[in-house]
Amino acid sequence: MAAGPRWRERLFALYFLSHIPVTLLVDLPALLPAGLPPRGLTELLQWYATTFRDPMMLQPPEWFKAFMYCEVFLQMPFFPVAVYAFLKGGCKWIRTPAVIYSTHVATALLAILAHILFHDFSTSEHLGPQTQRERLILLSIYVPYLLIPLLILFTMLYNPHYNHVEKRKRK
C-alpha cells in the first residue's frame, strides 16, 4: 500500500471511533421519549444544548430527526466496521460503503449548516444562537462532521490505492 493514505486511514478510524459514543450518548437520547434516557444522559444533552445554543438537540425538527434516525440505525452499525477497516489499513472493500456513508453525511450536513446559518431561532422554545458569533460556535461543532466525510469521499474516489481497478486473469 502507498504510504500516502495511512495518516488519513488513522484519522478516519479515530473519527469513526469517536463517533460511536457521540451517537450513543448524545444523538440517541435526543430521539427517545422523555423520561426514558437515564438522568445523566438527559443532563449531558441539556448541558450541550445550553452551552452551544443548539435547540435542535432538545426539540429536533422532523427533518433533523430523520437525519438522527439515519445516524443511529444506518450509520451506527457501519462505525465499528469502518474503524476496523481503517485501523487495519489497505482494505479496498471499504471504498463503496465509505462513499455511500460520506455522501449521505455530507448531504445531511449541508442542510444542518444552512439551518444554523439562516434559521430564525428567536421563535425556538429552547435558546438558540442569536448572534453571528454564537452561530459560528455552533457551526464549529458540526463542521468537522462535514469536512472529514468529504475527505473520506475524495480519498475513496481519487486516491489510486482505493480507485485502482484490478484486472482478473481469465482461465
KAKA-V93846 format. One record per pair of residues at least 6 apart in sequence whose C-alpha atoms are under 7 Angstrom apart, sorted by the first residue. I is the first residue (numbers start at 1). J is the second residue. D is the distance in whole Angstrom. If there is no record, write none. Layout:
i=I j=J d=D
i=I j=J d=D
This chain:
i=1 j=90 d=6
i=1 j=161 d=7
i=2 j=161 d=7
i=6 j=89 d=7
i=9 j=86 d=5
i=9 j=87 d=7
i=9 j=89 d=7
i=10 j=86 d=6
i=10 j=87 d=6
i=12 j=86 d=6
i=13 j=82 d=7
i=13 j=83 d=4
i=13 j=86 d=5
i=13 j=87 d=6
i=16 j=79 d=5
i=16 j=82 d=7
i=16 j=83 d=6
i=17 j=79 d=7
i=17 j=83 d=6
i=20 j=76 d=7
i=20 j=79 d=7
i=23 j=72 d=7
i=25 j=41 d=6
i=26 j=45 d=6
i=27 j=68 d=7
i=28 j=72 d=6
i=29 j=37 d=6
i=29 j=41 d=7
i=30 j=57 d=6
i=30 j=58 d=6
i=49 j=55 d=6
i=49 j=57 d=6
i=49 j=58 d=7
i=50 j=127 d=7
i=52 j=137 d=7
i=52 j=138 d=6
i=53 j=127 d=6
i=53 j=128 d=5
i=53 j=129 d=5
i=53 j=138 d=7
i=54 j=128 d=6
i=54 j=138 d=7
i=55 j=126 d=5
i=55 j=127 d=6
i=55 j=128 d=5
i=67 j=108 d=7
i=85 j=91 d=6
i=85 j=94 d=7
i=92 j=162 d=6
i=95 j=156 d=6
i=95 j=162 d=6
i=98 j=152 d=7
i=99 j=153 d=5
i=99 j=156 d=7
i=102 j=149 d=5
i=102 j=150 d=6
i=102 j=152 d=7
i=102 j=153 d=6
i=103 j=153 d=7
i=105 j=146 d=7
i=105 j=149 d=7
i=106 j=146 d=5
i=106 j=149 d=6
i=106 j=150 d=7
i=109 j=146 d=6
i=113 j=139 d=7
i=116 j=135 d=6
i=116 j=139 d=7
i=117 j=135 d=6
i=121 j=128 d=5
i=121 j=129 d=7
i=121 j=130 d=7
i=129 j=135 d=5
i=156 j=162 d=5
i=156 j=163 d=7
i=157 j=163 d=6
